[in-house]
Amino acid sequence: MSENSVVDAVYAGIDTHKDLHVAAVVDHLGRLLDTFTAATTVAGYRTLLQWITSFGDVDRIGVEGTGSYGVAITRLLRDRELEVVEVNRPNRQMRRLRGKTDAVDAEAAARAALAGAAAAVPKSHDGAIESIRLLRVTLTGLRKCSTALTNSLRNIIVGAPPELRDQLEPMTIGTLLHHCSSFRVPAGAPTDARVAVRSTLRSLSRQILFQQHEMDRLRSELTELVRRVNPALLAAPGIGVDSASTLLVTAGDNPERLHSEASFAALCGVSPIEASSGKHTRHRLNRGGDRQANNALWRIALIRSSSDERTRTYVARRTAEGKSPREIRRCLKRHIAREVYTLLVHPQSVPGTDDLRPLRHRVGLSMQSCADHFAVSLTTISRTERAIKPNHQFASRYREWLTGQLSDSA
């Protein structure tokens, strides 16, 4: 259509790309009204928004790639209080029948928004969780780069002159890096192979040490941010900073978009899928979902199986029922997803442990006597008092006991 026709309610679809976005608008009967192409610039986004709204009241907009190329346009549409849903790519059957163009994909997105086939609310990407995601991206990239450089360093040592190899191979990685980083080599491009080996080892070691320093800084910032956003999640048994940050990023800045714990389990790929046919009723594994979140749940289940009393009791019961370790772990992941969903949607405050050490000093007890009373290690008492991944159930018992000791001595 060369001229926009104003109708009562329209539905739009946007096929997003790096440099251009293609939009299509359909009416409430699914008739295509027009298509439009806009550049991925501030002016282009404004023009695209004006074009879509010129057709009338916009009921819903389906956007492809709301977590990548469509982040900026999705944020703009949500700021204008327009309903945005996330659209998957068109199915292959439709592509075989109609071909593949950006306009066809945009029209398919609009029809999916109209039919209700696309109903997923996209992540908002505008809060502290987005900061956590960016920190994780940087930290993961540095970790991979550091591993690759360390492997290169080891490989070069294997082919180094025998006297140098015999000196370096027995060293631990920390000693090795500091030793190699202090090598003295002549200035300029090395012409001797022995000098080149030492120069290369020094360069690699310095790069690895710098990246380790950056990773330590990023990990500290990530820990602080996760503790500030959701301290109860970080305090849950078996959940460390890596697992907590992964699950927070999976839920996004607007976890209320997840309507139930079952939807969160499906998002993490831990919900069994019906695969029944005829007289056979069975389920199969969910191979979809966010695999990083799935791996985080697997790590939590693995840690709890060895350190959490409730989990050990559950594993023993299910083992007695004839379940295999793999089946038990799948059940654990589903249970953990239910627990994590509650912590994500309804964040809870966690009492601090800064008062424990002053309270113990007032009572006049040593850490060893406290550790002996609770039959735990000195490390457990120390880490609890310093709030280093404390067990808050134990901290509550510890506080009650110290308070009772203080009352008895008064």
Secondary structure, 3 states (H helix, E strand, C coil): CCCCCCCCEEEEEEEECCCEEEEEEEECCCCEEEEEEEECCHHHHHHHHHHHHCCCEEEEEEEECCCCCCHHHHHHHHHCCCCEEEECCCCHHHHHHHCCCHHHHHHHHHHHHHHCCCCECCCCCCCHHHHHHHHHHHHHHHHHHHHHHHHHHHHHHHCCCHHHHHHHCCCCHHHHHHHHHCCCCCCCCCCCHHHHHHHHHHHHHHHHHHHHHHHHHHHHHHHHHHHHHCHHHHHCCCCCHHHHHHHHHHHCCCHHHCCCHHHHHHHCCCCCEECCECCECCEECCCCCCHHHHHHHHHHHHHHHHHCHHHHHHHHHHHHCCCCHHHHHHHHHHHHHHHHHHHHHCCCCCCCCCCHHHHHHHHCCCHHHHHHHHCCCHHHHHHHHCCCCCCHHHHHHHHHHHHHHHHHHC
